[in-house]
């Protein structure tokens, strides 16, 4: 029996608070394309067999109306909803908790529709064609058996992922002597410097520098189906933490989940450095730079104009 084609899971339920709006639906391409259109296009070209969008139910109608004309004839796709009230039995969302529970919780929202290996990406990042080919090949050859699970991660150099307009969060990697994955730390409020980045954990009283060549995760992951069980089992532990109960902004994050799985001997991690340019829309000021890059891609023939047509496959 042939192995099912990998599925692409797109995390599109973000609040967009730093950006100042629902950035997932803003046009940035030369023919009105939104940023995730390019991710879907590259994924289809790489061979992914289905797209699952994780969205908020309140903008489902607008989202589906936007995507259906583009995708209905090209690929199987569906939406599932991330809901802050989607919690394990016996748990209840605190009254003063408004936001969902992070990227790990978002992936859990797809637990009833995934049947095999899958990739996870952010909706507001451009990862480049190479990343989808690397991830498709990884997911197509790594099987979920009784051995220690192997997770995949596309990586970029830190200096190529920082915004000129504000602070960002990045999953910063630690490597062993042979260049293999040895850990990941989610670092918040990284700002660009001449040599790379820096961050502070004490409101700017002291600063920690980060080498611009450090490898970072941009939330492009590849998982076997068994990862869903790891997510399900770990979520109550996260909810029971004192920090989670005290901090109404605490999140169940993929970098921390993967890092803990590695440290506890539950999984290994395969790194896939990507040479293609990454860019994203974190702040509204990023939009013009991204729009210019996508227009240049169209002029250079990297992507067709319009992006979607019946010859995409």
C-alpha positions in Angstrom: 0.0 0.0 0.0 1.4 3.4 -1.0 2.1 5.9 1.7 -0.3 8.9 1.8 1.2 12.2 0.7 2.2 14.5 3.5 -0.2 17.2 4.5 0.6 20.9 5.1 -0.9 22.4 8.2 -1.0 26.3 8.0 -1.2 28.1 11.3 -3.5 31.1 10.4 -5.3 31.8 13.7 -2.8 34.4 15.0 -4.2 37.5 16.6 -2.0 39.9 14.6 -1.7 42.2 17.6 1.8 43.6 16.7 0.8 44.1 13.1 -2.4 45.9 13.9 -4.9 43.8 12.0 -5.7 40.4 10.4 -2.5 40.2 8.4 -3.2 36.7 7.1 -5.7 38.2 4.6 -3.8 41.3 3.5 -2.8 41.4 -0.2 1.0 41.6 -0.7 1.5 40.0 -4.1 1.5 41.8 -7.5 -1.9 40.3 -8.4 -3.5 40.6 -5.0 -2.0 37.4 -3.5 -1.8 37.0 0.2 1.4 35.7 1.7 0.1 32.2 2.5 -0.8 31.8 -1.2 2.9 31.4 -1.9 3.3 28.8 0.8 0.4 26.8 -0.7 1.7 27.2 -4.2 5.2 26.0 -3.2 3.7 23.1 -1.2 1.6 21.9 -4.1 4.5 22.1 -6.5 6.6 20.1 -4.0 4.0 17.3 -3.8 2.0 17.9 -0.7 -1.4 16.2 -1.0 -3.7 18.3 1.2 -3.7 21.7 3.0 -5.2 22.1 6.4 -5.7 25.7 7.6 -6.0 26.4 11.3 -8.1 29.5 11.7 -10.4 31.3 14.0 -14.1 30.5 13.5 -15.1 34.2 13.5 -13.3 34.9 10.2 -14.1 31.5 8.6 -16.6 32.8 6.0 -14.2 35.5 4.7 -11.3 33.1 4.7 -13.1 30.4 2.8 -14.5 32.8 0.3 -11.0 34.1 -0.4 -9.3 30.7 -0.8 -12.0 28.6 -2.5 -11.7 30.1 -6.0 -7.9 29.6 -5.9 -7.7 26.1 -4.4 -10.8 24.1 -5.2 -9.5 22.8 -8.5 -5.9 22.3 -7.4 -5.7 20.6 -4.1 -7.8 19.0 -1.3 -8.1 21.6 1.5 -10.1 22.2 4.6 -10.3 24.5 7.7 -10.3 23.6 11.3 -10.8 26.1 14.2 -8.6 26.9 17.1 -10.7 27.8 20.1 -9.4 28.8 23.5 -12.1 26.7 25.1 -10.9 23.5 23.3 -9.4 22.0 26.5 -9.0 18.5 27.9 -11.9 17.1 30.0 -11.9 18.7 33.5 -10.2 22.0 32.4 -11.9 25.3 31.9 -10.5 28.5 30.3 -9.9 31.2 32.9 -12.3 34.1 32.7 -9.5 36.6 32.0 -7.8 34.4 29.4 -8.7 35.7 25.9 -6.0 34.4 23.5 -5.7 30.8 22.4 -3.0 28.6 23.9 -0.1 28.8 21.3 1.2 26.8 18.3 1.1 23.4 20.0 -2.6 24.0 20.8 -3.2 25.1 17.3 -1.8 21.9 15.8 -4.0 19.9 18.3 -7.0 21.5 16.6 -6.3 19.3 13.6 -6.2 16.0 15.6 -9.4 14.6 14.0 -8.4 15.3 10.4 -4.7 14.2 10.1 -4.0 10.6 9.1 -0.3 10.6 8.4 2.9 12.7 8.3 2.4 16.4 8.2 4.3 19.7 8.0 3.5 22.8 10.0 4.1 26.4 8.9 3.1 30.0 9.9 0.7 31.7 7.6 2.6 35.0 7.7 6.0 33.7 6.6 7.5 33.2 3.2 9.9 30.2 3.4 11.0 29.6 -0.2 10.6 26.8 -2.7 13.6 24.8 -1.4 12.1 24.4 2.1 9.0 22.6 0.8 11.0 20.3 -1.3 13.3 19.4 1.6 10.3 18.9 3.9 8.4 16.8 1.4 11.3 14.5 0.9 11.9 14.2 4.6 8.2 13.3 5.3 8.0 11.0 2.4 10.9 8.8 3.5 10.6 8.8 7.3 8.1 6.4 8.6 6.3 6.4 12.0 7.3 3.0 13.5 8.3 1.6 16.9 11.7 3.4 16.8 12.3 6.8 18.3 10.3 9.3 16.3 12.3 11.7 14.1 11.0 15.3 13.7 12.1 17.6 10.9 12.9 21.3 11.2 13.9 23.8 8.4 16.4 26.3 9.7 17.7 29.7 8.7 20.5 32.0 9.8 19.3 34.5 12.5 20.6 37.6 10.7 18.3 36.8 7.7 15.2 36.6 9.9 15.1 39.8 11.9 12.8 42.7 11.3 14.0 46.3 11.0 10.9 47.6 12.7 10.7 45.9 16.1 11.4 42.9 18.3 10.7 39.3 17.3 10.7 35.9 18.9 12.9 33.1 17.5 13.6 29.5 18.4 17.4 29.6 18.7 19.2 26.3 18.2 22.0 24.7 20.1 24.1 22.2 18.1 26.5 19.4 19.2 30.1 19.1 18.0 29.0 17.4 14.8 26.4 20.1 14.0 23.4 18.1 15.0 20.4 19.3 17.0 21.1 19.5 20.7 18.4 21.9 21.9 16.2 24.8 21.1 15.3 27.9 23.2 12.4 30.2 22.4 13.9 33.7 22.9 11.5 36.7 22.9 12.1 40.3 22.0 15.2 39.9 19.8 16.1 43.1 18.1 18.4 43.5 15.1 22.1 44.7 15.6 24.9 45.2 13.1 26.4 41.7 13.9 23.1 39.8 14.4 20.7 40.3 17.3 20.4 41.0 21.0 17.8 40.4 23.6 17.2 41.4 27.2 15.5 39.6 30.0 15.4 42.5 32.5 13.7 45.3 30.5 16.8 46.5 28.8 19.1 46.8 31.9 21.5 44.2 30.4 21.7 42.7 26.9 22.7 39.3 25.5 24.2 39.2 22.0 23.3 36.6 19.5 25.6 35.7 16.6 23.9 36.4 13.3 25.0 33.0 12.0 23.1 31.1 14.7 20.6 28.7 13.3 17.0 29.4 14.2 13.6 27.8 13.7 11.0 29.8 11.8 8.2 27.3 12.8 8.5 25.1 9.7 8.3 21.6 11.2 7.8 18.1 10.0 6.1 15.4 12.2 4.9 11.8 12.1 1.4 11.3 13.1 2.5 10.1 16.6 3.4 13.7 17.4 -0.3 14.4 17.9 -0.3 11.9 20.8 2.7 13.7 22.3 0.9 17.0 22.0 -2.3 15.6 23.6 -0.4 14.0 26.5 1.7 17.1 27.2 -1.1 19.7 27.1 -2.5 19.0 30.6 1.0 19.2 32.1 1.4 22.6 30.5 -2.0 23.7 31.8 -1.1 22.6 35.3 2.1 24.6 35.5 2.1 27.4 38.0 3.4 29.8 35.3 0.5 28.9 33.0 -2.0 29.5 35.7 -0.4 32.8 36.7 0.4 34.2 33.2 -2.7 34.6 31.0 -0.4 35.0 28.0 1.5 31.7 28.5 1.5 29.5 25.4 2.0 25.8 24.6 4.7 26.3 22.0 6.2 23.9 19.4 9.8 24.8 20.0 9.5 24.0 23.7 7.5 20.8 23.0 10.1 19.6 20.5 13.0 20.6 22.8 11.5 18.8 25.8 10.9 15.7 23.7 14.5 15.6 22.6 15.9 16.2 26.1 13.7 13.4 27.5 14.8 11.0 24.9 11.4 10.8 23.2 12.5 12.1 19.8 15.4 13.1 17.6 15.4 16.1 15.4 16.7 16.3 11.8 17.8 19.8 10.7 17.4 21.0 7.1 19.2 24.3 6.5 17.5 26.4 3.9 19.4 28.6 1.5 16.3 30.4 0.1 15.4 33.8 1.5 13.0 33.9 4.3 10.8 36.9 5.0 7.6 37.6 6.9 5.1 40.3 8.0 5.5 40.8 11.7 4.9 44.5 11.7 2.8 46.6 9.3 6.0 48.3 8.1 7.3 44.9 6.9 4.6 44.8 4.3 6.2 47.1 1.7 9.5 45.2 1.8 7.7 41.9 1.3 5.5 43.3 -1.5 8.6 44.6 -3.3 10.3 41.2 -3.0 7.2 39.3 -4.4 6.9 41.8 -7.3 10.6 41.1 -8.1 10.0 37.4 -8.0 7.2 37.8 -10.6 9.4 39.9 -12.8 12.1 37.4 -12.6 9.8 34.5 -13.5 10.2 32.8 -10.1 6.4 32.8 -9.8 3.7 33.1 -12.5 1.3 36.1 -12.7 -1.4 35.4 -11.6 0.0 32.9 -9.1 -2.7 30.3 -9.4 -3.8 28.8 -12.6 -4.8 25.3 -13.8 -1.2 24.4 -14.8 0.2 24.7 -11.2 0.9 20.9 -11.0 
